[in-house]
Amino acid sequence: MPFSSCTVLMFLLPLFSALVVTSAGNFLQDFEITWGNDRAKILNGGQFLTLSLDKTSGSGFRSKNEYMFGRIDMQIKLVGGNSAGTVTTYYLSSQGPNHDEIDFEFLGNLSGDPYVLHTNVFSQGKGNREQQFYLWFDPTKAFHTYSIVWNPQIIMFLVDNIPIRTFANLESAGVPFPNSQPMRIYSSLWNADDWATRGGLVKTDWTKAPFTASYRNFDANGCVWTSGSSGSSCVSKSTNSVQANAWQVQALDAASGRRLRWVQQKYMIYNYCSDLKRFPEGLPPECKRSRLL
């Protein structure tokens, strides 16, 4: 259910931040398998989750809770070897044609070639804000932490706590910002060999199936959205510490700004804000306001 007023929400957040729920992330408690049947497995009492893809089907899961702002951390180990044609997604999304969405998508590749990390932001059903990166490590050899910070001022994408992208709230410049629809956490592993690897030139090698991605150490510090007969409300769910609640006011400081520039200068391979051919009538307004968007 969309929230009717950002102003009211900003008033409610400080009130509900006092209602702290201490909860360690657990896949059994916090998520549900949405498709793929036994290709998705929750293991070790909810501490570990795997998604698999074969020629018949992929698999996916989503959070039981909806969130209205927060910090979401997930450790993921991606499909190893020849993963060409596969896509592993991890994102926040609301529902409906005018949905909001904050995306991590990991595009597989041939053995020895780098994964492509694809990011996007949808607000009120409008996306087309893609930025893509190579990573500075092999994401198939070990678990790495992928984080989304979402508060009323900014969206931040982080890898191992290093910011790789920001999307600021520029509603004052006419840019829609996701701040009125609660979102669930989703993840999936599926076949997209019509576009994922080199624009679809490299197809999935099914002799390498099943393809498997692994998840652990999920943590969500955020405002859990609840709906009932008395209306909708938002209750802060986090560990009881100043650090855990830092997402509410988190922004780029000087040190994180330097890290962001390092990533974007060395590892960014596509930025919609630099694609003049795509926008012959002029770049989107957010591109003109900050080099860090």
C-alpha positions as CSV (number, residue, x, y, z in Angstrom):
1,M,0.0,0.0,0.0
2,P,1.6,3.3,-1.1
3,F,2.3,5.8,1.7
4,S,0.3,9.0,1.1
5,S,2.7,11.5,2.5
6,C,6.5,11.6,2.7
7,T,6.2,14.5,5.2
8,V,4.1,12.3,7.6
9,L,6.6,9.5,7.1
10,M,9.5,11.7,8.0
11,F,7.6,12.6,11.2
12,L,7.0,9.0,12.0
13,L,10.5,7.6,11.5
14,P,12.0,9.2,14.7
15,L,9.0,8.1,16.7
16,F,9.2,4.5,15.6
17,S,13.0,4.3,15.8
18,A,12.5,4.0,19.6
19,L,10.6,0.8,19.0
20,V,13.6,-1.4,18.4
21,V,13.3,-5.0,17.6
22,T,16.5,-7.0,18.0
23,S,16.6,-9.7,15.3
24,A,19.5,-11.6,13.6
25,G,18.8,-12.3,9.9
26,N,17.5,-15.8,9.3
27,F,16.4,-17.1,5.9
28,L,13.7,-19.4,7.4
29,Q,12.2,-16.6,9.4
30,D,12.7,-13.7,7.1
31,F,12.2,-15.1,3.5
32,E,10.0,-17.4,1.5
33,I,10.9,-19.3,-1.7
34,T,8.8,-17.9,-4.5
35,W,9.6,-20.2,-7.4
36,G,11.9,-22.9,-8.6
37,N,10.8,-25.6,-6.1
38,D,13.7,-27.6,-4.8
39,R,16.2,-25.5,-6.8
40,A,16.1,-23.1,-3.9
41,K,17.2,-24.5,-0.6
42,I,17.4,-23.0,2.9
43,L,20.0,-24.8,4.9
44,N,21.7,-24.8,8.4
45,G,18.7,-23.7,10.3
46,G,18.2,-20.7,8.1
47,Q,21.8,-19.4,8.1
48,F,22.5,-20.4,4.5
49,L,20.5,-20.3,1.2
50,T,21.3,-21.5,-2.3
51,L,19.6,-20.8,-5.6
52,S,20.1,-23.0,-8.6
53,L,19.4,-22.9,-12.3
54,D,19.1,-25.8,-14.8
55,K,17.6,-26.1,-18.3
56,T,14.1,-26.5,-16.8
57,S,14.0,-23.5,-14.4
58,G,15.7,-21.0,-12.3
59,S,14.7,-20.1,-8.7
60,G,14.1,-17.2,-6.4
61,F,13.0,-15.9,-3.0
62,R,11.6,-12.8,-1.4
63,S,11.4,-11.2,2.0
64,K,8.3,-11.7,4.1
65,N,8.6,-8.1,5.3
66,E,8.2,-4.9,3.3
67,Y,10.5,-2.1,4.2
68,M,10.1,1.7,4.0
69,F,13.7,2.8,4.0
70,G,16.6,1.0,5.6
71,R,20.0,-0.7,5.0
72,I,19.9,-4.2,3.5
73,D,23.1,-6.3,3.6
74,M,23.5,-9.7,1.9
75,Q,26.6,-11.8,1.5
76,I,26.6,-13.6,-1.9
77,K,28.9,-16.0,-3.7
78,L,28.1,-16.0,-7.4
79,V,28.0,-18.8,-9.9
80,G,31.5,-19.9,-10.7
81,G,33.1,-21.2,-13.9
82,N,31.4,-20.6,-17.2
83,S,28.3,-18.6,-16.1
84,A,27.6,-17.0,-19.4
85,G,23.9,-16.4,-20.0
86,T,23.0,-16.5,-16.3
87,V,21.8,-13.6,-14.2
88,T,21.8,-13.4,-10.4
89,T,19.6,-10.6,-9.1
90,Y,19.3,-9.0,-5.7
91,Y,17.0,-6.0,-5.4
92,L,14.3,-4.1,-3.6
93,S,10.9,-3.7,-5.4
94,S,7.4,-2.6,-4.8
95,Q,4.5,-3.9,-7.0
96,G,2.4,-2.4,-9.8
97,P,3.0,-0.6,-13.1
98,N,4.3,2.5,-11.2
99,H,6.6,0.5,-9.0
100,D,9.9,1.5,-7.4
101,E,12.9,-0.7,-7.6
102,I,16.6,-0.6,-6.6
103,D,18.7,-3.2,-8.5
104,F,21.8,-5.2,-8.3
105,E,22.1,-7.6,-11.2
106,F,25.2,-9.8,-11.8
107,L,25.6,-10.8,-15.4
108,G,27.5,-14.1,-15.9
109,N,30.4,-14.6,-18.3
110,L,32.8,-17.1,-19.8
111,S,35.4,-18.6,-17.5
112,G,38.2,-16.1,-16.9
113,D,36.2,-13.1,-18.0
114,P,34.9,-10.6,-15.4
115,Y,31.3,-10.5,-14.1
116,V,29.3,-7.4,-15.0
117,L,27.6,-5.7,-12.1
118,H,24.5,-4.0,-13.5
119,T,22.6,-1.4,-11.3
120,N,19.4,0.5,-11.9
121,V,16.9,2.7,-10.0
122,F,13.2,2.8,-10.9
123,S,10.9,5.4,-9.4
124,Q,7.2,5.6,-10.2
125,G,7.7,3.0,-12.9
126,K,10.5,4.8,-14.7
127,G,13.9,3.2,-14.9
128,N,16.6,3.6,-17.6
129,R,19.2,4.7,-15.1
130,E,21.7,2.0,-15.7
131,Q,25.3,2.0,-14.5
132,Q,27.5,-1.1,-14.9
133,F,30.8,-2.1,-13.3
134,Y,33.5,-4.7,-13.2
135,L,34.5,-5.8,-9.7
136,W,38.0,-5.5,-8.3
137,F,37.8,-9.2,-7.1
138,D,36.5,-12.5,-8.3
139,P,32.9,-12.7,-6.9
140,T,32.8,-16.5,-7.4
141,K,35.7,-17.4,-5.1
142,A,34.3,-16.1,-1.8
143,F,31.4,-14.3,-0.2
144,H,31.2,-10.6,-0.5
145,T,28.7,-8.1,1.0
146,Y,26.4,-6.2,-1.3
147,S,24.4,-3.4,0.4
148,I,21.6,-1.0,-0.3
149,V,21.2,2.1,1.8
150,W,17.9,3.8,1.2
151,N,16.7,6.8,3.2
152,P,14.7,9.9,2.3
153,Q,17.8,11.7,1.1
154,I,19.8,9.2,-0.9
155,I,20.1,5.7,-2.3
156,M,23.6,4.2,-2.0
157,F,24.9,0.9,-3.6
158,L,27.9,-0.6,-1.6
159,V,30.2,-3.5,-2.2
160,D,32.1,-4.6,0.9
161,N,31.1,-1.3,2.4
162,I,32.6,0.6,-0.5
163,P,30.1,2.9,-2.3
164,I,30.0,2.3,-6.0
165,R,26.9,4.4,-6.9
166,T,24.6,7.0,-5.3
167,F,21.2,8.3,-6.4
168,A,20.2,11.5,-4.5
169,N,16.7,12.8,-3.9
170,L,16.3,15.5,-6.4
171,E,12.6,15.9,-6.4
172,S,13.1,19.6,-6.2
173,A,14.5,19.4,-9.7
174,G,11.6,17.3,-10.9
175,V,13.3,13.9,-10.6
176,P,11.0,11.2,-9.1
177,F,12.6,9.5,-6.0
178,P,11.4,6.2,-4.4
179,N,9.9,7.4,-1.1
180,S,6.2,6.5,-1.2
181,Q,6.0,2.8,-1.7
182,P,7.3,0.1,0.7
183,M,9.5,-2.6,-1.0
184,R,10.4,-6.2,-0.4
185,I,13.8,-7.8,-0.9
186,Y,14.0,-10.2,-3.9
187,S,16.7,-12.4,-5.3
188,S,16.7,-14.8,-8.3
189,L,18.9,-16.9,-10.5
190,W,17.7,-17.3,-14.1
191,N,18.6,-17.7,-17.7
192,A,18.9,-14.6,-19.8
193,D,21.2,-15.7,-22.6
194,D,19.2,-13.6,-25.1
195,W,20.9,-10.5,-23.7
196,A,23.0,-11.0,-20.6
197,T,26.4,-11.9,-21.9
198,R,27.9,-9.8,-24.7
199,G,24.4,-8.7,-25.7
200,G,23.2,-12.3,-26.2
201,L,26.1,-13.4,-28.4
202,V,27.3,-16.0,-25.8
203,K,24.7,-18.6,-24.9
204,T,24.3,-20.7,-21.7
205,D,26.3,-23.9,-21.8
206,W,23.8,-26.3,-20.2
207,T,26.4,-29.0,-19.8
208,K,27.7,-26.9,-16.9
209,A,24.3,-26.9,-15.1
210,P,23.1,-26.8,-12.5
211,F,24.4,-23.2,-11.8
212,T,24.4,-22.3,-8.1
213,A,24.6,-19.0,-6.2
214,S,25.0,-19.0,-2.4
215,Y,23.8,-16.5,0.3
216,R,24.5,-15.9,3.9
217,N,24.7,-13.3,6.7
218,F,21.5,-11.4,5.6
219,D,20.9,-8.3,7.7
220,A,18.1,-5.7,7.4
221,N,18.2,-2.6,9.5
222,G,15.1,-0.7,8.4
223,C,11.6,0.4,8.9
224,V,9.2,-2.6,8.6
225,W,5.9,-1.7,6.9
226,T,2.8,-3.1,8.5
227,S,-0.8,-2.8,7.4
228,G,-3.9,-3.5,9.4
229,S,-7.4,-2.5,10.3
230,S,-6.1,0.7,11.9
231,G,-4.1,1.7,8.8
232,S,-0.4,1.4,7.9
233,S,2.6,2.1,9.9
234,C,6.3,1.8,9.9
235,V,8.4,0.2,12.8
236,S,12.1,0.3,13.0
237,K,13.7,-3.1,13.0
238,S,17.4,-3.2,13.9
239,T,19.9,-4.1,16.5
240,N,20.0,-1.7,19.3
241,S,23.0,0.4,18.4
242,V,23.8,3.8,16.9
243,Q,25.8,2.1,14.1
244,A,22.8,-0.1,13.1
245,N,20.5,2.9,12.8
246,A,23.0,5.1,10.9
247,W,21.2,4.3,7.7
248,Q,18.5,6.9,8.6
249,V,20.9,9.8,8.0
250,Q,23.7,8.1,6.0
251,A,25.3,10.1,3.2
252,L,28.6,10.5,1.5
253,D,31.4,11.9,3.6
254,A,34.8,12.9,2.2
255,A,36.3,9.4,2.7
256,S,33.4,7.5,1.1
257,G,33.3,10.1,-1.7
258,R,36.9,9.3,-2.6
259,R,36.2,5.6,-2.6
260,L,33.2,6.2,-4.9
261,R,35.3,8.2,-7.3
262,W,38.0,5.5,-7.3
263,V,35.4,2.8,-8.2
264,Q,33.7,4.9,-10.9
265,Q,37.0,6.0,-12.5
266,K,38.6,2.5,-12.6
267,Y,35.7,0.0,-12.8
268,M,32.7,1.7,-14.3
269,I,32.0,0.4,-17.8
270,Y,28.7,2.1,-18.6
271,N,27.0,5.2,-17.2
272,Y,23.6,6.4,-18.6
273,C,24.6,9.9,-17.7
274,S,27.5,9.7,-20.2
275,D,25.4,8.2,-23.1
276,L,24.7,11.2,-25.2
277,K,23.5,9.1,-28.1
278,R,20.8,7.7,-25.9
279,F,19.5,11.1,-24.9
280,P,19.8,13.3,-28.0
281,E,17.5,15.9,-26.5
282,G,19.6,16.2,-23.4
283,L,20.7,14.2,-20.4
284,P,18.2,13.5,-17.6
285,P,18.2,16.3,-15.1
286,E,19.8,14.3,-12.3
287,C,22.9,13.8,-14.5
288,K,23.4,17.5,-14.7
289,R,23.3,18.0,-10.9
290,S,26.1,15.8,-9.7
291,R,29.0,13.8,-11.0
292,L,28.4,11.2,-8.3
293,L,24.9,10.1,-9.5
